[in-house]
Amino acid sequence: MQTIKVRTTHNVFIQYPIASLGDRILAFLLDYLILIAYSLFFIVLFINTDVAVPWIWMVILGLPWLLYHVLFEIFMNGQSPGKRVMKIQVVRLDGTPPTIGNYLMRWIFSFIDYYIFSGLIAVIVIAVGGKGQRLGDLVAGTSVVKLIEEREIASKEIFVTAEEAYTPTFGQVIQLKEADIELIQRALEVNRDQGNSEPLLVVTEKVKSLLGIQTDLPPVKFLYTIIKDFNHLTSK
């Protein structure tokens, strides 16, 4: 599986699996079917309704086809219903959350990517570029990544709940934020699933430096301890 390096706001590179061309095509087709079902519903409603202002129906039918993707990506954090089913998401390559401007740029260039030569341009650019980027992504500085591994691991295995009788090892963890813990969890996940220890080692040194900790604990055990201490102290 191809991966892409994304620089996070903590200046750490994280590798994400790139959404495959097949996943993106299936997501697009699912969204297309939703739009068709929506249109058929209102066409039937229009036929059976005596409305003297046809342009209202034209707006009702036309606007979703025009704004579907950009509105869903803005309000669903980089996903449309089709992308959510396929567990793929739009991300920025600099690690910051995509802005409305990024989504708008992707949407504007989608008319070139998808509707000229029936999507051939998007397929060629994605296949040649190697970073999962169509033309709109190149302009917006975004890509589309696969989320299935990250979500399953984060919810079932990485997050550690401290016992009531647990005594924290590093009380300084109270200085950390939720975003810091999420970064630690992601670094642990990348180390285990992809064999890439670079983010793990960088995060370990940053945490030690930030909290003034000196310890001989191995990086993995140290970071798990940090998560456990944080969960225990913040749950009080």
N, C-alpha and C positions, 0 to 999 in steps of 0.2 A: 504494500500500500504506500502510495506517495505521501510525503509529509511536507509541511511548510513551517519555517521558523518564523515566529511572531515575537517581536520585542515587546515585553510588557512594560507597564509604567514604572516598574521597579528595576528596569534596565536588565532584565533576565530574558534570555531566549527560551521560548517554549515551542516544542514541536507539536503541531496538530496534524491529524490525518486529513488530507484533502478530500473533499467530497468528490466521488467519482462522477464521470460524465454521465453514466447510467443513472445514478441517484438524482442528478440535476434534471435530466430529461424526464424521469418518472415524476419528480416533484412538479415540473412544469405541466405535464399531462394531467396530473391530479387537479391542479389549479384550473386548468382549461376545462375539465369536466365539471368542476364546481360552477364555473361561469356559464357553461352551457345549460346546466340544470337550473340555474338562477334565471337565465333568459327564457327558457321554455316555460317556467312557472309564470312569469309575467306576461309572456305572449298569450298563454291560455287565459290568464286573467283579463288581459286587454280585449281579447275576442269576446269574452262574456261580460264585458263592462261597457256601458254606454258613456264614454267620455268624449266631451266636445273639444278637448284641447289635446290633440295628438302629440304636441311637442313635449308634454309632460312625460308621456310614455317613452319618447325617444331619449329623454334625459335619464329616466329610470333604467332603461336598457343599456344606454351607452356609457354612462359614467363608470359603472363597475368594471367594464372592459378596459377603460382608459386608466383608472386609478387603482385597480385591485392590488397589484404587486407593491407599489410604493406605499400605500396606506397600511397594508398588513405588515410590511417590513418595519415601518416606523413604529407602529403600535404593538407589534409582537416581537420586538427585539431582534430584528434581522431574519424573521421567518414569515413565510406565508403558510396557510394550512397545508399545502403540498410539501413544503420544506419541513414542517413540523412532523408530518407523518414519516418522512424519510430521514428524520433526525439530522438535518443539515442546517447550517446557519451562516449568515453573512457576518464576517469579522473584519476589523481593520488590521492592516499589517503592522502598525506601530503599537498595537496592544490596547489602545484607547477605544472606548465604545464608539461605534459608528454614529455619526451625526445625521440630522435630517438632510443636510447638504450632501452627504455621502449617498444616502438613499435616493435623493433626487437625481444625482449624477448617474447612478446606475439605471434609474428609470428612464431618463432622457435617452441614454445610449442603448437602452433595450430595444428601441425602435429600429436601430441599425443592426443590433445583434440578432434579434429574433424575426423581424418582419421583412428584412431584405434577404432574398434568397432562402426564405423559409428556415431561418436559424442556422444556415450553413456557416455564416461568419462567426457566430458564437462558438460552434463546434470546433472550427479550425483554430481560433485564437486560444481556446481552452486547451486543446490538444498540443499545440505548438509551444505555448508559454511555460508549461510545467508547474505553474503555481495555482492552478484552478481558477484562473482569471479570464473572464470574457472581456470584451472591449470596455464595457461599463465599469468593471472592476479595476481595470488598469487606470482609468481616469480617476476613479474615486479612491484608489489606494486600498481596496478591499479584496477579499477572497471569500470562498465558501468552504467551510470545513465540516467534517463529520463529528457528531456529538455523542454517539451511542456509548463509546467506551468511557468518556469523561463522566457522564451522568450516572451510569451504573456504579462505577467505582466510588465516586464521591459520596453517594448516598448509602452504600452498603458496606464499604470496606475501609475507606480512608478516614471518615469522621469517627472519632473516638469519644465515647461518653465516659466521664470519670465517675467512679463510685463515690457514694456519700462519704465513706471513711477515707477517701484518698487524700494524701498529703502532697501538695504540689512540690515539685523539685525546684522550679525556677519561678519565684514569685514575680519576677520582672515582666513576665509575659502579659501582665495587665496593661502594659504600655502599648501592646500591639492592637491592631484593628482587625475587623472581620476580613477586610481585603487582604491583609497580610497572611491570615490563616488560610484563606482560599488559595493564595499563591503557594504556600507550603504544601497544601494538599495536592495541588497540580504537579509540583516538582516531584513529590513522592510517587505519584501516578506515572509520570513520564519515566522515572528511573526504573520502576518495576515492569512496566508494560513494553517499553521501547529500548530498555537497556542504556538509556542516555543519562549518565550521572552528572553531566555538566550543570544543569539547572539546580540539582540537589546540592551540589557542593557550593555553588554561588549563593544560594539562599541560606545555607547553613552559616557561611561566613558573615553574610549580611545581618542575620539574626543575632549572632554572637556579638558582632560589633555594635549593633544598635542597643542591645540590652546589657552590654558589658559582661558577658558570660564567658568563663573559661572552664572547659570541661573536656574530658577524654572520651566521652561517649561517641560511638560511631555516628556518622551523619544521619542515617536512617532512624536509629533509636533516639537520637537527640531531637529530631524534628517531630517524631511521634510523641515524645514527652512534652514538647512545647505545645502541641495541639491539645493533649490531654490536660495539661496544667491550665491552658487558656479556657477550655470548656468548663473545667471545674470552678475556676475563679469567677468567670462571667455568669455562671448559672446561679450564683448565690443571690 
